[in-house]
Amino acid sequence: MTSTVDFKNLLLAASDINTLSLHTADPGAAGTANEVAGGGYSRQSCTFATAASGERALSTAVNFTLTPNQAVAWLGFWAGATFRGARVLTGDTSANALGQYQITTATQLTLADVA
């Protein structure tokens, strides 16, 4: 089934994701497996811009504090305390020497058509 961009935008606009988590490996079905710990880490609030072109990007970057050089592999998406899903991170996948890690506004929610 192919969805129109307008339909994808409508569905993305209904997203209630407001929190991000970081994980060292697959977070599992509940989202609680392999979550980063230590270095002052905590889940961080996030907001998304208006959906456009079938995508919805973060409206501002999200900063985390981790253990210096901590490896991260997955990003978790939450609506409050309810896990909504996760995806593998690409690009820079470790905190810097100060323990800083940032999810940029290039991060987007997208919907794929199903076959």
DRENTORKOL-3810 file (N, C-alpha, C; in nm, 4 decimals):
REM DRENTORKOL-3810
@n.u->0.0844; n.v->-0.1172; n.w->0.0000; ca.u->0.0000; ca.v->0.0000; ca.w->0.0000; c.u->0.0889; c.v->0.1235; c.w->0.0000
@n.u->0.0597; n.v->0.2153; n.w->-0.0853; ca.u->0.1315; ca.v->0.3418; ca.w->-0.0892; c.u->0.0454; c.v->0.4485; c.w->-0.0252
@n.u->0.1019; n.v->0.5207; n.w->0.0704; ca.u->0.0300; ca.v->0.6276; ca.w->0.1393; c.u->0.0674; c.v->0.7624; c.w->0.0800
@n.u->-0.0261; n.v->0.8543; n.w->0.0818; ca.u->0.0047; ca.v->0.9889; ca.w->0.0359; c.u->0.0877; c.v->1.0611; c.w->0.1408
@n.u->0.1579; n.v->1.1628; n.w->0.0997; ca.u->0.2355; ca.v->1.2448; ca.w->0.1927; c.u->0.1420; c.v->1.3087; c.w->0.2947
@n.u->0.0251; n.v->1.3547; n.w->0.2507; ca.u->-0.0703; ca.v->1.4157; ca.w->0.3437; c.u->-0.1125; c.v->1.3187; c.w->0.4528
@n.u->-0.1334; n.v->1.1924; n.w->0.4157; ca.u->-0.1730; ca.v->1.0919; ca.w->0.5142; c.u->-0.0593; c.v->1.0652; c.w->0.6120
@n.u->0.0629; n.v->1.0538; n.w->0.5608; ca.u->0.1783; ca.v->1.0345; ca.w->0.6491; c.u->0.1925; c.v->1.1524; c.w->0.7450
@n.u->0.1765; n.v->1.2740; n.w->0.6945; ca.u->0.1850; ca.v->1.3929; ca.w->0.7809; c.u->0.0784; c.v->1.3892; c.w->0.8900
@n.u->-0.0419; n.v->1.3477; n.w->0.8547; ca.u->-0.1509; ca.v->1.3372; ca.w->0.9516; c.u->-0.1155; c.v->1.2391; c.w->1.0628
@n.u->-0.0650; n.v->1.1221; n.w->1.0254; ca.u->-0.0273; ca.v->1.0221; ca.w->1.1249; c.u->0.0889; c.v->1.0697; c.w->1.2119
@n.u->0.1880; n.v->1.1309; n.w->1.1508; ca.u->0.3026; ca.v->1.1815; ca.w->1.2272; c.u->0.2617; c.v->1.2937; c.w->1.3219
@n.u->0.1679; n.v->1.3762; n.w->1.2800; ca.u->0.1205; ca.v->1.4851; ca.w->1.3666; c.u->0.0546; c.v->1.4309; c.w->1.4928
@n.u->-0.0001; n.v->1.3107; n.w->1.4863; ca.u->-0.0653; ca.v->1.2503; ca.w->1.6024; c.u->0.0337; c.v->1.1870; c.w->1.7002
@n.u->0.1615; n.v->1.1820; n.w->1.6639; ca.u->0.2618; ca.v->1.1208; ca.w->1.7511; c.u->0.2694; c.v->1.1937; c.w->1.8852
@n.u->0.2758; n.v->1.1155; n.w->1.9924; ca.u->0.2866; ca.v->1.1731; ca.w->2.1270; c.u->0.4255; c.v->1.1548; c.w->2.1877
@n.u->0.5245; n.v->1.1239; n.w->2.1055; ca.u->0.6610; ca.v->1.1045; ca.w->2.1549; c.u->0.7138; c.v->1.2349; c.w->2.2141
@n.u->0.7616; n.v->1.2274; n.w->2.3394; ca.u->0.8120; ca.v->1.3471; ca.w->2.4069; c.u->0.9403; c.v->1.3225; c.w->2.4871
@n.u->0.9957; n.v->1.2023; n.w->2.4766; ca.u->1.1155; ca.v->1.1669; ca.w->2.5532; c.u->1.2022; c.v->1.0721; c.w->2.4704
@n.u->1.3348; n.v->1.0887; n.w->2.4844; ca.u->1.4305; ca.v->1.0017; ca.w->2.4164; c.u->1.5173; c.v->0.9296; c.w->2.5184
@n.u->1.5588; n.v->0.8083; n.w->2.4841; ca.u->1.6522; ca.v->0.7318; ca.w->2.5673; c.u->1.7650; c.v->0.6813; c.w->2.4789
@n.u->1.8774; n.v->0.6494; n.w->2.5402; ca.u->1.9929; ca.v->0.5932; ca.w->2.4703; c.u->2.0202; c.v->0.4529; c.w->2.5214
@n.u->2.0641; n.v->0.3649; n.w->2.4302; ca.u->2.0871; ca.v->0.2253; ca.w->2.4647; c.u->2.2170; c.v->0.1764; c.w->2.4011
@n.u->2.2840; n.v->0.0843; n.w->2.4687; ca.u->2.4093; ca.v->0.0278; ca.w->2.4187; c.u->2.3846; c.v->-0.0860; c.w->2.3203
@n.u->2.2645; n.v->-0.1413; n.w->2.3192; ca.u->2.2242; ca.v->-0.2486; ca.w->2.2274; c.u->2.0716; c.v->-0.2416; c.w->2.2166
@n.u->2.0128; n.v->-0.3338; n.w->2.1444; ca.u->1.8674; ca.v->-0.3355; ca.w->2.1231; c.u->1.7922; c.v->-0.3167; c.w->2.2551
@n.u->1.7014; n.v->-0.2187; n.w->2.2636; ca.u->1.6289; ca.v->-0.1937; ca.w->2.3878; c.u->1.5184; c.v->-0.2935; c.w->2.4184
@n.u->1.4909; n.v->-0.3847; n.w->2.3284; ca.u->1.3882; ca.v->-0.4854; ca.w->2.3516; c.u->1.2475; c.v->-0.4301; c.w->2.3378
@n.u->1.1501; n.v->-0.5173; n.w->2.3511; ca.u->1.0102; ca.v->-0.4816; ca.w->2.3287; c.u->0.9574; c.v->-0.3795; c.w->2.4284
@n.u->1.0084; n.v->-0.3799; n.w->2.5503; ca.u->0.9621; ca.v->-0.2857; ca.w->2.6530; c.u->1.0450; c.v->-0.1580; c.w->2.6562
@n.u->1.1580; n.v->-0.1558; n.w->2.5837; ca.u->1.2418; ca.v->-0.0370; ca.w->2.5792; c.u->1.3365; c.v->-0.0202; c.w->2.6964
@n.u->1.3403; n.v->-0.1148; n.w->2.7857; ca.u->1.4196; ca.v->-0.0999; ca.w->2.9073; c.u->1.5514; c.v->-0.1771; c.w->2.9062
@n.u->1.5733; n.v->-0.2601; n.w->2.8053; ca.u->1.6978; ca.v->-0.3374; ca.w->2.7983; c.u->1.8120; c.v->-0.2495; c.w->2.7486
@n.u->1.9276; n.v->-0.2717; n.w->2.8031; ca.u->2.0518; ca.v->-0.2085; ca.w->2.7566; c.u->2.0511; c.v->-0.0557; c.w->2.7614
@n.u->1.9706; n.v->0.0041; n.w->2.8483; ca.u->1.9705; ca.v->0.1501; ca.w->2.8577; c.u->2.1002; c.v->0.1967; c.w->2.9227
@n.u->2.1544; n.v->0.3038; n.w->2.8708; ca.u->2.2781; ca.v->0.3615; ca.w->2.9228; c.u->2.2598; c.v->0.3935; c.w->3.0713
@n.u->2.3668; n.v->0.3792; n.w->3.1484; ca.u->2.3640; ca.v->0.4136; ca.w->3.2908; c.u->2.4952; c.v->0.4825; c.w->3.3270
@n.u->2.4926; n.v->0.5623; n.w->3.4295; ca.u->2.6138; ca.v->0.6272; ca.w->3.4790; c.u->2.6446; c.v->0.7588; c.w->3.4109
@n.u->2.7364; n.v->0.8328; n.w->3.4702; ca.u->2.7811; ca.v->0.9590; ca.w->3.4129; c.u->2.6786; c.v->1.0700; c.w->3.4148
@n.u->2.5740; n.v->1.0538; n.w->3.4930; ca.u->2.4685; ca.v->1.1554; ca.w->3.4984; c.u->2.3601; c.v->1.1348; c.w->3.3941
@n.u->2.3607; n.v->1.0179; n.w->3.3268; ca.u->2.2620; ca.v->0.9909; ca.w->3.2224; c.u->2.1196; c.v->0.9917; c.w->3.2772
@n.u->2.0291; n.v->1.0473; n.w->3.2005; ca.u->1.8855; ca.v->1.0337; ca.w->3.2221; c.u->1.8165; c.v->1.0533; c.w->3.0875
@n.u->1.6967; n.v->1.0003; n.w->3.0751; ca.u->1.6170; ca.v->1.0233; ca.w->2.9550; c.u->1.5922; c.v->1.1730; c.w->2.9416
@n.u->1.5812; n.v->1.2183; n.w->2.8170; ca.u->1.5661; ca.v->1.3617; ca.w->2.7930; c.u->1.4368; c.v->1.3920; c.w->2.7172
@n.u->1.3749; n.v->1.5041; n.w->2.7542; ca.u->1.2548; ca.v->1.5515; ca.w->2.6860; c.u->1.2898; c.v->1.5978; c.w->2.5453
@n.u->1.1920; n.v->1.5884; n.w->2.4562; ca.u->1.2130; ca.v->1.6339; ca.w->2.3190; c.u->1.0827; c.v->1.6890; c.w->2.2625
@n.u->1.0964; n.v->1.7697; n.w->2.1595; ca.u->0.9810; ca.v->1.8192; ca.w->2.0851; c.u->1.0104; c.v->1.8037; c.w->1.9364
@n.u->0.9056; n.v->1.7881; n.w->1.8610; ca.u->0.9175; ca.v->1.7710; ca.w->1.7167; c.u->0.8498; c.v->1.8860; c.w->1.6443
@n.u->0.9071; n.v->1.9216; n.w->1.5312; ca.u->0.8487; ca.v->2.0238; ca.w->1.4447; c.u->0.7234; c.v->1.9668; c.w->1.3777
@n.u->0.6506; n.v->2.0507; n.w->1.3100; ca.u->0.5331; ca.v->2.0094; ca.w->1.2349; c.u->0.5744; c.v->1.9118; c.w->1.1250
@n.u->0.4948; n.v->1.8086; n.w->1.1059; ca.u->0.5231; ca.v->1.7110; ca.w->1.0008; c.u->0.5151; c.v->1.7769; c.w->0.8634
@n.u->0.6094; n.v->1.7420; n.w->0.7781; ca.u->0.6132; ca.v->1.7932; ca.w->0.6404; c.u->0.6821; c.v->1.6910; c.w->0.5516
@n.u->0.6364; n.v->1.6768; n.w->0.4319; ca.u->0.6963; ca.v->1.5851; ca.w->0.3342; c.u->0.7030; c.v->1.4418; c.w->0.3858
@n.u->0.6098; n.v->1.4038; n.w->0.4708; ca.u->0.6071; ca.v->1.2683; ca.w->0.5246; c.u->0.7101; c.v->1.2414; c.w->0.6314
@n.u->0.7653; n.v->1.3472; n.w->0.6915; ca.u->0.8663; ca.v->1.3344; ca.w->0.7974; c.u->0.8360; c.v->1.4355; c.w->0.9079
@n.u->0.8856; n.v->1.4058; n.w->1.0265; ca.u->0.8708; ca.v->1.4978; ca.w->1.1398; c.u->1.0033; c.v->1.5008; c.w->1.2149
@n.u->1.0749; n.v->1.6123; n.w->1.2056; ca.u->1.2088; ca.v->1.6255; ca.w->1.2633; c.u->1.2027; c.v->1.6816; c.w->1.4050
@n.u->1.3063; n.v->1.6520; n.w->1.4832; ca.u->1.3195; ca.v->1.7177; ca.w->1.6138; c.u->1.3240; c.v->1.8683; c.w->1.5917
@n.u->1.2577; n.v->1.9437; n.w->1.6776; ca.u->1.2586; ca.v->2.0894; ca.w->1.6622; c.u->1.3829; c.v->2.1523; c.w->1.7231
@n.u->1.4436; n.v->2.0863; n.w->1.8198; ca.u->1.5697; ca.v->2.1314; ca.w->1.8780; c.u->1.6557; c.v->2.0093; c.w->1.9082
@n.u->1.7855; n.v->2.0288; n.w->1.9118; ca.u->1.8770; ca.v->1.9198; ca.w->1.9461; c.u->1.8520; c.v->1.8754; c.w->2.0906
@n.u->1.8806; n.v->1.7495; n.w->2.1188; ca.u->1.8632; ca.v->1.6935; ca.w->2.2535; c.u->2.0003; c.v->1.6510; c.w->2.3042
@n.u->2.0390; n.v->1.7037; n.w->2.4191; ca.u->2.1715; ca.v->1.6772; ca.w->2.4768; c.u->2.1631; c.v->1.5809; c.w->2.5936
@n.u->2.2565; n.v->1.4866; n.w->2.5950; ca.u->2.2679; ca.v->1.3887; ca.w->2.7027; c.u->2.4050; c.v->1.4029; c.w->2.7678
@n.u->2.4129; n.v->1.3669; n.w->2.8962; ca.u->2.5403; ca.v->1.3566; ca.w->2.9668; c.u->2.5598; c.v->1.2103; c.w->3.0034
@n.u->2.6701; n.v->1.1544; n.w->2.9583; ca.u->2.7014; ca.v->1.0129; ca.w->2.9784; c.u->2.8390; c.v->0.9996; c.w->3.0417
@n.u->2.8801; n.v->0.8773; n.w->3.0637; ca.u->3.0177; ca.v->0.8499; ca.w->3.1008; c.u->3.1050; c.v->0.8874; c.w->2.9807
@n.u->3.2197; n.v->0.9528; n.w->3.0019; ca.u->3.3061; ca.v->0.9875; ca.w->2.8886; c.u->3.3323; c.v->0.8680; c.w->2.7966
@n.u->3.3226; n.v->0.8931; n.w->2.6662; ca.u->3.3473; ca.v->0.7937; ca.w->2.5616; c.u->3.2510; c.v->0.6751; c.w->2.5629
@n.u->3.1396; n.v->0.6885; n.w->2.6334; ca.u->3.0382; ca.v->0.5825; ca.w->2.6394; c.u->2.9851; c.v->0.5518; c.w->2.4991
@n.u->2.9833; n.v->0.4256; n.w->2.4623; ca.u->2.9269; ca.v->0.3843; ca.w->2.3333; c.u->2.7747; c.v->0.3796; c.w->2.3432
@n.u->2.7087; n.v->0.4227; n.w->2.2382; ca.u->2.5632; ca.v->0.4122; ca.w->2.2273; c.u->2.5310; c.v->0.3536; c.w->2.0899
@n.u->2.4219; n.v->0.2775; n.w->2.0813; ca.u->2.3894; ca.v->0.2105; ca.w->1.9557; c.u->2.2445; c.v->0.2295; c.w->1.9129
@n.u->2.1543; n.v->0.2563; n.w->2.0072; ca.u->2.0114; ca.v->0.2674; ca.w->1.9775; c.u->1.9533; c.v->0.3921; c.w->2.0426
@n.u->1.8499; n.v->0.4463; n.w->1.9791; ca.u->1.7736; ca.v->0.5604; ca.w->2.0303; c.u->1.6319; c.v->0.5128; c.w->2.0576
@n.u->1.5831; n.v->0.5340; n.w->2.1799; ca.u->1.4478; ca.v->0.4942; ca.w->2.2167; c.u->1.3535; c.v->0.6129; c.w->2.2158
@n.u->1.2292; n.v->0.5874; n.w->2.1785; ca.u->1.1250; ca.v->0.6903; ca.w->2.1705; c.u->1.0151; c.v->0.6583; c.w->2.2709
@n.u->0.9785; n.v->0.7568; n.w->2.3518; ca.u->0.8828; ca.v->0.7384; ca.w->2.4609; c.u->0.7742; c.v->0.8460; c.w->2.4577
@n.u->0.6561; n.v->0.8090; n.w->2.5044; ca.u->0.5488; ca.v->0.9035; ca.w->2.5346; c.u->0.5313; c.v->0.8927; c.w->2.6853
@n.u->0.5954; n.v->0.9844; n.w->2.7585; ca.u->0.5979; ca.v->0.9716; ca.w->2.9041; c.u->0.6693; c.v->0.8433; c.w->2.9414
@n.u->0.6013; n.v->0.7560; n.w->3.0159; ca.u->0.6612; ca.v->0.6297; ca.w->3.0594; c.u->0.6285; c.v->0.5140; c.w->2.9651
@n.u->0.5645; n.v->0.5429; n.w->2.8510; ca.u->0.5249; ca.v->0.4382; ca.w->2.7567; c.u->0.6221; c.v->0.4332; c.w->2.6396
@n.u->0.6851; n.v->0.3184; n.w->2.6214; ca.u->0.7797; ca.v->0.2991; ca.w->2.5129; c.u->0.7045; c.v->0.2893; c.w->2.3814
@n.u->0.7505; n.v->0.3668; n.w->2.2801; ca.u->0.6853; ca.v->0.3666; ca.w->2.1487; c.u->0.7676; c.v->0.2980; c.w->2.0404
@n.u->0.8982; n.v->0.2869; n.w->2.0586; ca.u->0.9810; ca.v->0.2224; ca.w->1.9581; c.u->1.1248; c.v->0.2682; c.w->1.9682
@n.u->1.2089; n.v->0.2157; n.w->1.8783; ca.u->1.3511; ca.v->0.2496; ca.w->1.8806; c.u->1.4081; c.v->0.2336; c.w->1.7406
@n.u->1.5247; n.v->0.2888; n.w->1.7226; ca.u->1.5962; ca.v->0.2692; ca.w->1.5968; c.u->1.7460; c.v->0.2704; c.w->1.6233
@n.u->1.8183; n.v->0.2059; n.w->1.5334; ca.u->1.9637; ca.v->0.2010; ca.w->1.5426; c.u->2.0197; c.v->0.3389; c.w->1.5113
@n.u->2.1194; n.v->0.3802; n.w->1.5875; ca.u->2.1879; ca.v->0.5061; ca.w->1.5604; c.u->2.2940; c.v->0.4859; c.w->1.4537
@n.u->2.3165; n.v->0.5882; n.w->1.3750; ca.u->2.4236; ca.v->0.5852; ca.w->1.2758; c.u->2.5113; c.v->0.7074; c.w->1.2970
@n.u->2.6268; n.v->0.7072; n.w->1.2364; ca.u->2.7179; ca.v->0.8205; ca.w->1.2518; c.u->2.7944; c.v->0.8095; c.w->1.3820
@n.u->2.8062; n.v->0.9212; n.w->1.4535; ca.u->2.8808; ca.v->0.9258; ca.w->1.5798; c.u->2.8048; c.v->0.8463; c.w->1.6853
@n.u->2.8621; n.v->0.7368; n.w->1.7310; ca.u->2.7920; ca.v->0.6512; ca.w->1.8261; c.u->2.8645; c.v->0.6370; c.w->1.9590
@n.u->2.9250; n.v->0.7462; n.w->2.0041; ca.u->2.9807; ca.v->0.7468; ca.w->2.1391; c.u->2.9880; c.v->0.8897; c.w->2.1906
@n.u->2.9801; n.v->0.9006; n.w->2.3217; ca.u->2.9940; ca.v->1.0313; ca.w->2.3857; c.u->3.1375; c.v->1.0797; c.w->2.3684
@n.u->3.1560; n.v->1.2102; n.w->2.3779; ca.u->3.2924; ca.v->1.2637; ca.w->2.3679; c.u->3.3655; c.v->1.2447; c.w->2.5010
@n.u->3.4874; n.v->1.2957; n.w->2.5100; ca.u->3.5714; ca.v->1.2780; ca.w->2.6296; c.u->3.5123; c.v->1.3459; c.w->2.7522
@n.u->3.4181; n.v->1.4394; n.w->2.7328; ca.u->3.3508; ca.v->1.5054; ca.w->2.8448; c.u->3.2187; c.v->1.4366; c.w->2.8804
@n.u->3.1827; n.v->1.3330; n.w->2.8050; ca.u->3.0575; ca.v->1.2622; ca.w->2.8300; c.u->2.9371; c.v->1.3269; c.w->2.7627
@n.u->2.9594; n.v->1.4143; n.w->2.6680; ca.u->2.8493; ca.v->1.4827; ca.w->2.5991; c.u->2.8085; c.v->1.4038; c.w->2.4745
@n.u->2.6770; n.v->1.3909; n.w->2.4560; ca.u->2.6244; ca.v->1.3253; ca.w->2.3369; c.u->2.4993; c.v->1.3997; c.w->2.2937
@n.u->2.4858; n.v->1.4248; n.w->2.1635; ca.u->2.3748; ca.v->1.5045; ca.w->2.1138; c.u->2.2999; c.v->1.4315; c.w->2.0026
@n.u->2.1682; n.v->1.4341; n.w->2.0131; ca.u->2.0805; ca.v->1.3904; ca.w->1.9048; c.u->2.0392; c.v->1.5188; c.w->1.8334
@n.u->2.0709; n.v->1.5292; n.w->1.7059; ca.u->2.0510; ca.v->1.6541; ca.w->1.6324; c.u->1.9123; c.v->1.6635; c.w->1.5693
@n.u->1.8838; n.v->1.7814; n.w->1.5174; ca.u->1.7555; ca.v->1.8039; ca.w->1.4515; c.u->1.7450; c.v->1.7287; c.w->1.3187
@n.u->1.8519; n.v->1.6656; n.w->1.2749; ca.u->1.8449; ca.v->1.5803; ca.w->1.1566; c.u->1.7696; c.v->1.4506; c.w->1.1873
@n.u->1.7461; n.v->1.4227; n.w->1.3158; ca.u->1.6720; ca.v->1.3034; ca.w->1.3558; c.u->1.5250; c.v->1.3251; c.w->1.3252
@n.u->1.4662; n.v->1.2311; n.w->1.2517; ca.u->1.3281; ca.v->1.2455; ca.w->1.2057; c.u->1.2476; c.v->1.1202; c.w->1.2308
@n.u->1.1192; n.v->1.1402; n.w->1.2541; ca.u->1.0242; ca.v->1.0302; ca.w->1.2528; c.u->0.9762; c.v->1.0194; c.w->1.1079
@n.u->0.9705; n.v->0.8985; n.w->1.0558; ca.u->0.9215; ca.v->0.8767; ca.w->0.9198; c.u->0.8309; c.v->0.7538; c.w->0.9195
@n.u->0.7495; n.v->0.7450; n.w->0.8196; ca.u->0.6631; ca.v->0.6285; ca.w->0.8026; c.u->0.6956; c.v->0.5637; c.w->0.6693
@n.u->0.7174; n.v->0.4336; n.w->0.6724; ca.u->0.7469; ca.v->0.3596; ca.w->0.5491; c.u->0.6179; c.v->0.2936; c.w->0.4996
@n.u->0.6015; n.v->0.2909; n.w->0.3707; ca.u->0.4886; ca.v->0.2186; ca.w->0.3130; c.u->0.5110; c.v->0.0688; c.w->0.3306
@n.u->0.4026; n.v->-0.0033; n.w->0.3487; ca.u->0.4122; ca.v->-0.1491; ca.w->0.3629; c.u->0.3777; c.v->-0.2137; c.w->0.2298
@n.u->0.4402; n.v->-0.3247; n.w->0.2048; ca.u->0.4159; ca.v->-0.3946; ca.w->0.0774; c.u->0.2985; c.v->-0.4888; c.w->0.0904
END
